Amino acid sequence: QVQLVESGGGLVQPGGSLRLSCAASGLTLDGYAIGWFRQAPGKEREGVKCIRSFGSSTDYTDSVKGRFTISRDNDKNTVYLQMNNLKPEDTAVYYCAIRREFCSDNYGQYLYWGQGTQVTVAS
């Protein structure tokens, strides 16, 4: 059974940092692209960032450029989202998802999803 488990969310002050983790089981992440999405209350699900199977990344939201970094550790079967200089508008539930090999900003094209982790940015 394929499972994705996000962790690392929480409450952080504006300007602070968090590192989200997405741990996969039931499959090996090699050969898969992993995307991070977020959804704030009353808003549509939004693509944040994606990393391809061969390692290059794509930004799907201009607002996170220069602040968020995606990486993967295939030995640990885990993907990370390092979030720096967080802003209140980053508040959302963050999800990781996977699809085969290539990234997409269409969340309907992803095969598996985690349960999400809440990120709240507030003073």
HELIX and SHEET records of a PDB file:
HELIX    1   1 ASP A   62  VAL A   64  5                                   3    
HELIX    2   2 PRO A   88  ASP A   90  5                                   3    
HELIX    3   3 TYR A  107  GLN A  109  5                                   3    
SHEET    1   A 4 GLN A   3  SER A   7  0                                        
SHEET    2   A 4 LEU A  18  SER A  25 -1                                        
SHEET    3   A 4 THR A  78  MET A  83 -1                                        
SHEET    4   A 4 PHE A  68  ASP A  73 -1                                        
SHEET    1   B 6 GLY A  10  VAL A  12  0                                        
SHEET    2   B 6 THR A 117  VAL A 121  1                                        
SHEET    3   B 6 ALA A  92  ARG A 100 -1                                        
SHEET    4   B 6 TYR A  32  GLN A  39 -1                                        
SHEET    5   B 6 GLU A  46  ILE A  51 -1                                        
SHEET    6   B 6 SER A  57  ASP A  59 -1                                        
SHEET    1   C 4 GLY A  10  VAL A  12  0                                        
SHEET    2   C 4 THR A 117  VAL A 121  1                                        
SHEET    3   C 4 ALA A  92  ARG A 100 -1                                        
SHEET    4   C 4 TYR A 112  TRP A 113 -1                                        
END                                                                             
